[in-house]
Amino acid sequence: MKLSGRLLGAVLAVLLVASLIAVVQPLFGSTSEQIKVEAWVVWDVGLPPDLRASLYEISIVPGTSEVVATSPWAIWRLDRSGKFAPVVELSTGGRVGEGSTLAASGKRAGILTQQGDVVTGFRLIDLQGEVLAAVQTPENFHYRIAPWGDSFVGIDANGEHIPVNADRFLYTFFSETGKVIGQVKSLKPQPLDSAYTADGNAFVINGAEGLFAYRIEDGRLLWTVPRTVREFAAAAAPTGLVVASYEEPRNVVEAYAEGKSLWQFQLEGNVRNLAVSPGGEFILATDRHTAYLFEAARGKPLFTYTMPVEGLAINSVAVNDRGLAALGGQRLEKNGGLVIVLDPAGRRVFQMELEWELSNAWIAGVQFDLNQELLLIRTLEELVLVSLE
């Protein structure tokens, strides 16, 4: 049978559409059909007595199963064998001492020189102890380091070393060599005052006039959210994505792109935790007991998940670009908790019960490494590294 040109075109069009459907459905069908996760514990280490409740910041070194952590007297490395070793010792005692802060990569750190309650200087170092930059700026009461340690920001609370007394903050952007590359001011900083974006290419400042994102390389303003924000989480700078919550109403989550609202959503209870995946694909929000995972472009949850044990309070969250959502919950009795990892369909792919004696409001803590393949679970007494491939 010979087909006319018009009929042949129609048949080809139908076949083309059918082939596209065959291709598109696997890509954009149910996410739960696509993601496969293998989860296992890489190591589980009890902290030695002198480090229990003494570790502040902890980072997973990308591409390894090692972590680096800060304490009041040293920066430590924990290797796969479960052994802690100091890699940088801090000067302590008397009126002059040192503190430390850590890049998320665990490859660089900042050393703050302190005289009493006053920070008098700052050094950016690698973990071999080499000094990469040094600044003497006694006006700054604290510093933040980019995720990969390739820039840092000094924060001046108008000369006040008790920041809550300040009516404005001054932020100075430094390159990895200590060169000043930008400076911006914020009126009446909010409780969560500032943070790097996930990629470290921009810095988001939270003040009385709203959120302001600045490009690190030159301090140029990128976008503004003209509303007072209580908490926020920002994805990589090119996405322009940030998710925010407010003092009133306390149960509202709102997503913005380049300062423009994408959507709002009301949780059942007050917002307790916020997280955004580094590439800006997913947003995770919780109240005290229930988690909500969103695709960033849409305000309808992919799932709503309530902790399976009554009284479990969600104290920490993390989400990666695969849509794996980690929840760290603490029992009402505060003597233990539960960590759960869910896929984008809300199915549990990992669960771990934890017991402890020491407690605070932030455990069990959960965080992904910068490669988004490893999950660190932390309590005041134990560290667990989980692979999620």
Number of C-alpha atoms within 10 A of each C-alpha: 3 6 9 9 9 9 11 12 12 12 13 12 12 12 12 12 12 12 11 11 12 11 11 11 10 12 12 10 10 12 15 12 12 12 14 11 15 9 17 14 15 13 17 16 17 14 19 11 9 8 15 14 16 16 21 14 16 24 23 27 20 18 11 11 19 18 23 28 24 23 20 17 18 20 26 21 24 19 15 16 10 15 12 18 13 16 16 20 14 20 15 14 9 8 10 15 18 21 20 24 22 27 26 24 21 25 20 25 29 24 21 25 21 20 15 11 12 19 23 20 20 25 20 29 21 17 17 10 13 11 16 15 18 18 17 13 14 18 19 25 23 20 20 21 24 26 23 18 23 17 24 26 27 21 22 23 25 17 17 17 18 11 18 13 12 16 15 21 23 19 22 20 26 23 18 18 16 18 13 17 15 18 18 15 17 21 15 18 24 21 13 13 19 23 20 25 27 23 18 21 18 27 27 25 24 26 26 17 17 18 24 20 27 24 19 27 15 15 19 14 15 17 17 19 20 14 14 19 23 19 21 25 24 30 25 20 26 15 15 19 28 29 27 24 25 18 13 11 11 16 18 19 25 17 25 20 20 17 18 15 14 16 16 17 16 14 18 13 14 19 25 21 21 24 24 32 27 24 18 24 19 25 33 28 28 29 21 19 20 21 26 21 28 21 18 23 16 14 18 15 17 16 15 16 14 15 19 11 12 10 14 22 26 29 23 23 27 24 28 26 15 17 25 27 29 28 29 27 30 26 18 12 10 18 13 20 24 22 23 20 23 21 22 23 17 19 14 14 18 18 14 13 10 18 16 14 10 14 17 12 12 16 24 30 23 26 23 25 21 21 13 19 16 25 23 22 23 22 27 22 20 19 20 17 24 19 18 19 12
